[in-house]
Amino acid sequence: MEQKSEMEPEVVFGPLYGFITDETVEEIWINSPERIFIARAGKSELTNVILTSTEVRELVDRTLIWSGRRLDLSNPFVDARLPDGSRLHVAIPEVTAEHWAVNIRKHIAQGKSLESLAQEGMLSAEMADLLISSIARGFNLLVSGATQAGKTTLLNALASEIPYSQRVITIEEVFEVHPRLPDVIQLQTRSANMQGVGEISLRRLV
């Protein structure tokens, strides 16, 4: 029997792999090894999965290999992008009170247009038409909202409506916006290294 590579998703995510592959699961988060939640249709559910503190740390270590980002006492929280486009956020003590806090936000609706979002009932046809018209006219748009409100999904759809003749530059903490356009440059922030140098902030990228 061929041995699995340690970087295969089944091994990386371990007991969470079923949630990763479940298309109805939008988000997964660990408040403590004994309290692991998922979100479906914007509603949270407490799962029956129980891990140890060591298993949580090992899971985080494996997922961070993909991103090249680090987590330690000098950098007690991290945002990273996983290969499938999901976003990983981790915070550790003393930023958190006791346990490692882990959040994996999946992008199950990424790559959709404003028209398709309207067809699925995420916004009205009139709203979609107004947004498409606003982008064509070069208006500035502000997207805000609560967690799981669909901000990234909407932003991706908005960006993909930009005319093909325009050059687009995205600036993010973690790569999440992927405009379906031919002329795109994506920039991402960077944390300081172990010596405290090398940080690239959003302000510097702007």
BALOBA-1460 file (C-alpha; in Angstrom, 3 decimals):
// residues 206
<rec num="1" residu="m" x="0.000" y="0.000" z="0.000"/>
<rec num="2" residu="e" x="1.401" y="3.377" z="-1.012"/>
<rec num="3" residu="q" x="2.062" y="5.684" z="1.911"/>
<rec num="4" residu="k" x="0.237" y="9.019" z="1.789"/>
<rec num="5" residu="s" x="2.251" y="12.210" z="1.516"/>
<rec num="6" residu="e" x="2.005" y="14.281" z="4.664"/>
<rec num="7" residu="m" x="0.874" y="17.200" z="2.520"/>
<rec num="8" residu="e" x="-2.214" y="15.442" z="1.194"/>
<rec num="9" residu="p" x="-5.403" y="17.154" z="2.461"/>
<rec num="10" residu="e" x="-6.633" y="14.041" z="4.297"/>
<rec num="11" residu="v" x="-3.477" y="14.069" z="6.405"/>
<rec num="12" residu="v" x="-3.218" y="17.834" z="6.786"/>
<rec num="13" residu="f" x="-6.755" y="18.321" z="8.105"/>
<rec num="14" residu="g" x="-7.170" y="14.984" z="9.856"/>
<rec num="15" residu="p" x="-10.518" y="14.841" z="11.731"/>
<rec num="16" residu="l" x="-11.602" y="18.094" z="10.030"/>
<rec num="17" residu="y" x="-11.171" y="16.711" z="6.518"/>
<rec num="18" residu="g" x="-14.832" y="15.720" z="6.248"/>
<rec num="19" residu="f" x="-15.860" y="19.317" z="6.900"/>
<rec num="20" residu="i" x="-13.307" y="20.607" z="4.383"/>
<rec num="21" residu="t" x="-14.784" y="18.456" z="1.609"/>
<rec num="22" residu="d" x="-18.418" y="19.063" z="2.616"/>
<rec num="23" residu="e" x="-19.682" y="21.744" z="0.217"/>
<rec num="24" residu="t" x="-22.464" y="22.746" z="2.612"/>
<rec num="25" residu="v" x="-19.937" y="23.755" z="5.297"/>
<rec num="26" residu="e" x="-18.963" y="27.399" z="4.941"/>
<rec num="27" residu="e" x="-16.673" y="27.841" z="7.932"/>
<rec num="28" residu="i" x="-14.883" y="25.795" z="10.578"/>
<rec num="29" residu="w" x="-13.550" y="27.140" z="13.842"/>
<rec num="30" residu="i" x="-11.901" y="25.796" z="16.964"/>
<rec num="31" residu="n" x="-12.532" y="27.672" z="20.215"/>
<rec num="32" residu="s" x="-10.870" y="24.936" z="22.256"/>
<rec num="33" residu="p" x="-9.928" y="21.307" z="21.524"/>
<rec num="34" residu="e" x="-13.313" y="20.221" z="22.896"/>
<rec num="35" residu="r" x="-15.421" y="22.917" z="21.205"/>
<rec num="36" residu="i" x="-15.207" y="22.793" z="17.421"/>
<rec num="37" residu="f" x="-17.889" y="24.519" z="15.380"/>
<rec num="38" residu="i" x="-18.964" y="24.679" z="11.740"/>
<rec num="39" residu="a" x="-21.323" y="27.006" z="9.882"/>
<rec num="40" residu="r" x="-23.958" y="25.950" z="7.377"/>
<rec num="41" residu="a" x="-26.242" y="28.477" z="5.678"/>
<rec num="42" residu="g" x="-24.841" y="31.132" z="8.001"/>
<rec num="43" residu="k" x="-25.789" y="29.221" z="11.179"/>
<rec num="44" residu="s" x="-23.254" y="27.754" z="13.606"/>
<rec num="45" residu="e" x="-23.285" y="24.148" z="14.817"/>
<rec num="46" residu="l" x="-21.256" y="22.564" z="17.606"/>
<rec num="47" residu="t" x="-19.679" y="19.375" z="16.228"/>
<rec num="48" residu="n" x="-18.946" y="16.146" z="18.095"/>
<rec num="49" residu="v" x="-15.264" y="16.294" z="17.096"/>
<rec num="50" residu="i" x="-12.893" y="16.423" z="20.058"/>
<rec num="51" residu="l" x="-9.148" y="16.960" z="19.690"/>
<rec num="52" residu="t" x="-6.244" y="17.384" z="22.077"/>
<rec num="53" residu="s" x="-4.239" y="20.596" z="22.375"/>
<rec num="54" residu="t" x="-1.336" y="18.819" z="20.670"/>
<rec num="55" residu="e" x="-3.542" y="17.779" z="17.750"/>
<rec num="56" residu="v" x="-4.724" y="21.357" z="17.264"/>
<rec num="57" residu="r" x="-1.150" y="22.644" z="17.181"/>
<rec num="58" residu="e" x="-0.029" y="19.937" z="14.787"/>
<rec num="59" residu="l" x="-2.970" y="20.718" z="12.479"/>
<rec num="60" residu="v" x="-2.002" y="24.390" z="12.444"/>
<rec num="61" residu="d" x="1.638" y="23.555" z="11.758"/>
<rec num="62" residu="r" x="0.655" y="21.409" z="8.767"/>
<rec num="63" residu="t" x="-1.656" y="24.032" z="7.269"/>
<rec num="64" residu="l" x="0.924" y="26.804" z="7.665"/>
<rec num="65" residu="i" x="3.425" y="24.836" z="5.571"/>
<rec num="66" residu="w" x="1.302" y="25.725" z="2.554"/>
<rec num="67" residu="s" x="1.421" y="29.460" z="3.235"/>
<rec num="68" residu="g" x="5.031" y="29.938" z="4.313"/>
<rec num="69" residu="r" x="3.844" y="32.083" z="7.233"/>
<rec num="70" residu="r" x="4.905" y="31.563" z="10.820"/>
<rec num="71" residu="l" x="3.285" y="31.581" z="14.243"/>
<rec num="72" residu="d" x="5.177" y="32.032" z="17.499"/>
<rec num="73" residu="l" x="5.291" y="34.178" z="20.631"/>
<rec num="74" residu="s" x="6.583" y="37.171" z="18.680"/>
<rec num="75" residu="n" x="3.817" y="36.696" z="16.062"/>
<rec num="76" residu="p" x="0.890" y="35.315" z="18.077"/>
<rec num="77" residu="f" x="-1.671" y="35.490" z="15.283"/>
<rec num="78" residu="v" x="-1.545" y="34.757" z="11.584"/>
<rec num="79" residu="d" x="-3.715" y="34.991" z="8.473"/>
<rec num="80" residu="a" x="-2.916" y="32.659" z="5.611"/>
<rec num="81" residu="r" x="-4.436" y="31.397" z="2.389"/>
<rec num="82" residu="l" x="-4.806" y="27.680" z="1.798"/>
<rec num="83" residu="p" x="-4.334" y="26.119" z="-1.673"/>
<rec num="84" residu="d" x="-8.088" y="25.865" z="-2.301"/>
<rec num="85" residu="g" x="-8.563" y="29.582" z="-1.603"/>
<rec num="86" residu="s" x="-9.857" y="29.124" z="1.936"/>
<rec num="87" residu="r" x="-8.594" y="31.549" z="4.557"/>
<rec num="88" residu="l" x="-6.922" y="30.379" z="7.748"/>
<rec num="89" residu="h" x="-6.738" y="32.558" z="10.857"/>
<rec num="90" residu="v" x="-4.990" y="31.446" z="14.048"/>
<rec num="91" residu="a" x="-4.440" y="33.251" z="17.346"/>
<rec num="92" residu="i" x="-2.523" y="31.855" z="20.313"/>
<rec num="93" residu="p" x="-1.959" y="32.917" z="23.950"/>
<rec num="94" residu="e" x="-1.376" y="35.562" z="25.181"/>
<rec num="95" residu="v" x="-3.582" y="37.068" z="22.475"/>
<rec num="96" residu="t" x="-6.140" y="34.411" z="23.432"/>
<rec num="97" residu="a" x="-6.901" y="33.572" z="27.051"/>
<rec num="98" residu="e" x="-5.982" y="29.896" z="27.068"/>
<rec num="99" residu="h" x="-6.454" y="27.855" z="23.899"/>
<rec num="100" residu="w" x="-5.341" y="28.212" z="20.295"/>
<rec num="101" residu="a" x="-8.181" y="29.781" z="18.299"/>
<rec num="102" residu="v" x="-8.397" y="28.483" z="14.730"/>
<rec num="103" residu="n" x="-10.723" y="29.600" z="11.952"/>
<rec num="104" residu="i" x="-10.964" y="28.234" z="8.409"/>
<rec num="105" residu="r" x="-13.264" y="30.211" z="6.149"/>
<rec num="106" residu="k" x="-14.107" y="28.376" z="2.957"/>
<rec num="107" residu="h" x="-15.025" y="30.151" z="-0.282"/>
<rec num="108" residu="i" x="-17.662" y="27.883" z="-1.691"/>
<rec num="109" residu="a" x="-19.227" y="30.660" z="-3.794"/>
<rec num="110" residu="q" x="-16.049" y="32.141" z="-5.221"/>
<rec num="111" residu="g" x="-15.825" y="32.809" z="-8.947"/>
<rec num="112" residu="k" x="-19.493" y="33.728" z="-9.367"/>
<rec num="113" residu="s" x="-20.782" y="36.746" z="-11.247"/>
<rec num="114" residu="l" x="-23.253" y="39.324" z="-9.967"/>
<rec num="115" residu="e" x="-25.859" y="37.863" z="-12.305"/>
<rec num="116" residu="s" x="-25.383" y="34.356" z="-10.900"/>
<rec num="117" residu="l" x="-25.549" y="35.687" z="-7.340"/>
<rec num="118" residu="a" x="-28.849" y="37.341" z="-8.240"/>
<rec num="119" residu="q" x="-30.149" y="34.090" z="-9.726"/>
<rec num="120" residu="e" x="-29.321" y="32.313" z="-6.469"/>
<rec num="121" residu="g" x="-31.186" y="34.934" z="-4.447"/>
<rec num="122" residu="m" x="-28.142" y="36.475" z="-2.754"/>
<rec num="123" residu="l" x="-29.213" y="39.867" z="-4.106"/>
<rec num="124" residu="s" x="-32.020" y="41.134" z="-6.314"/>
<rec num="125" residu="a" x="-31.725" y="41.527" z="-10.093"/>
<rec num="126" residu="e" x="-32.178" y="45.278" z="-9.619"/>
<rec num="127" residu="m" x="-29.268" y="45.414" z="-7.166"/>
<rec num="128" residu="a" x="-27.071" y="43.442" z="-9.557"/>
<rec num="129" residu="d" x="-27.903" y="45.788" z="-12.441"/>
<rec num="130" residu="l" x="-27.157" y="48.838" z="-10.276"/>
<rec num="131" residu="l" x="-23.790" y="47.438" z="-9.186"/>
<rec num="132" residu="i" x="-22.812" y="46.483" z="-12.732"/>
<rec num="133" residu="s" x="-23.730" y="49.981" z="-13.912"/>
<rec num="134" residu="s" x="-21.790" y="51.597" z="-11.042"/>
<rec num="135" residu="i" x="-18.635" y="49.662" z="-11.888"/>
<rec num="136" residu="a" x="-18.931" y="50.511" z="-15.577"/>
<rec num="137" residu="r" x="-19.085" y="54.200" z="-14.596"/>
<rec num="138" residu="g" x="-16.011" y="53.908" z="-12.366"/>
<rec num="139" residu="f" x="-17.765" y="54.623" z="-9.084"/>
<rec num="140" residu="n" x="-16.060" y="53.877" z="-5.752"/>
<rec num="141" residu="l" x="-17.805" y="51.115" z="-3.786"/>
<rec num="142" residu="l" x="-17.441" y="50.189" z="-0.114"/>
<rec num="143" residu="v" x="-18.208" y="46.590" z="0.881"/>
<rec num="144" residu="s" x="-18.759" y="45.920" z="4.592"/>
<rec num="145" residu="g" x="-20.715" y="43.538" z="6.752"/>
<rec num="146" residu="a" x="-20.671" y="40.923" z="9.470"/>
<rec num="147" residu="t" x="-18.816" y="37.627" z="9.393"/>
<rec num="148" residu="q" x="-20.329" y="35.203" z="6.850"/>
<rec num="149" residu="a" x="-22.282" y="38.044" z="5.233"/>
<rec num="150" residu="g" x="-20.663" y="37.251" z="1.878"/>
<rec num="151" residu="k" x="-18.286" y="40.221" z="1.592"/>
<rec num="152" residu="t" x="-15.503" y="38.352" z="-0.211"/>
<rec num="153" residu="t" x="-17.948" y="36.594" z="-2.531"/>
<rec num="154" residu="l" x="-19.520" y="39.933" z="-3.461"/>
<rec num="155" residu="l" x="-16.146" y="41.639" z="-3.843"/>
<rec num="156" residu="n" x="-14.937" y="38.924" z="-6.219"/>
<rec num="157" residu="a" x="-18.105" y="39.301" z="-8.267"/>
<rec num="158" residu="l" x="-17.734" y="43.103" z="-8.327"/>
<rec num="159" residu="a" x="-14.085" y="42.953" z="-9.357"/>
<rec num="160" residu="s" x="-14.893" y="40.584" z="-12.192"/>
<rec num="161" residu="e" x="-17.269" y="43.196" z="-13.675"/>
<rec num="162" residu="i" x="-14.408" y="45.650" z="-14.232"/>
<rec num="163" residu="p" x="-13.914" y="46.223" z="-17.990"/>
<rec num="164" residu="y" x="-11.217" y="44.063" z="-19.578"/>
<rec num="165" residu="s" x="-9.427" y="47.201" z="-20.786"/>
<rec num="166" residu="q" x="-8.592" y="48.222" z="-17.196"/>
<rec num="167" residu="r" x="-5.515" y="47.222" z="-15.224"/>
<rec num="168" residu="v" x="-6.405" y="45.985" z="-11.757"/>
<rec num="169" residu="i" x="-4.180" y="45.915" z="-8.655"/>
<rec num="170" residu="t" x="-5.443" y="44.193" z="-5.512"/>
<rec num="171" residu="i" x="-3.964" y="44.857" z="-2.051"/>
<rec num="172" residu="e" x="-4.823" y="42.390" z="0.699"/>
<rec num="173" residu="e" x="-3.631" y="40.892" z="3.957"/>
<rec num="174" residu="v" x="-4.285" y="37.446" z="2.493"/>
<rec num="175" residu="f" x="-4.999" y="36.677" z="-1.165"/>
<rec num="176" residu="e" x="-8.781" y="36.301" z="-1.428"/>
<rec num="177" residu="v" x="-9.859" y="38.449" z="-4.374"/>
<rec num="178" residu="h" x="-9.406" y="36.796" z="-7.753"/>
<rec num="179" residu="p" x="-10.854" y="38.940" z="-10.544"/>
<rec num="180" residu="r" x="-11.521" y="37.027" z="-13.741"/>
<rec num="181" residu="l" x="-9.626" y="39.613" z="-15.774"/>
<rec num="182" residu="p" x="-6.586" y="39.440" z="-18.071"/>
<rec num="183" residu="d" x="-4.569" y="42.307" z="-16.518"/>
<rec num="184" residu="v" x="-4.306" y="41.786" z="-12.747"/>
<rec num="185" residu="i" x="-1.517" y="42.329" z="-10.193"/>
<rec num="186" residu="q" x="-2.068" y="40.932" z="-6.690"/>
<rec num="187" residu="l" x="-0.163" y="42.266" z="-3.684"/>
<rec num="188" residu="q" x="-0.161" y="40.839" z="-0.161"/>
<rec num="189" residu="t" x="1.160" y="42.064" z="3.173"/>
<rec num="190" residu="r" x="4.004" y="40.311" z="4.976"/>
<rec num="191" residu="s" x="4.769" y="39.919" z="8.669"/>
<rec num="192" residu="a" x="8.132" y="40.791" z="10.178"/>
<rec num="193" residu="n" x="10.690" y="37.988" z="10.460"/>
<rec num="194" residu="m" x="12.161" y="36.623" z="13.676"/>
<rec num="195" residu="q" x="14.531" y="39.607" z="13.837"/>
<rec num="196" residu="g" x="11.576" y="42.006" z="13.680"/>
<rec num="197" residu="v" x="12.323" y="43.295" z="10.189"/>
<rec num="198" residu="g" x="10.871" y="42.774" z="6.735"/>
<rec num="199" residu="e" x="7.280" y="43.709" z="7.480"/>
<rec num="200" residu="i" x="5.242" y="45.008" z="4.544"/>
<rec num="201" residu="s" x="2.064" y="46.733" z="5.673"/>
<rec num="202" residu="l" x="-1.118" y="47.595" z="3.788"/>
<rec num="203" residu="r" x="-0.172" y="51.271" z="3.973"/>
<rec num="204" residu="r" x="3.189" y="50.582" z="2.317"/>
<rec num="205" residu="l" x="1.559" y="48.589" z="-0.463"/>
<rec num="206" residu="v" x="-0.922" y="51.403" z="-1.123"/>
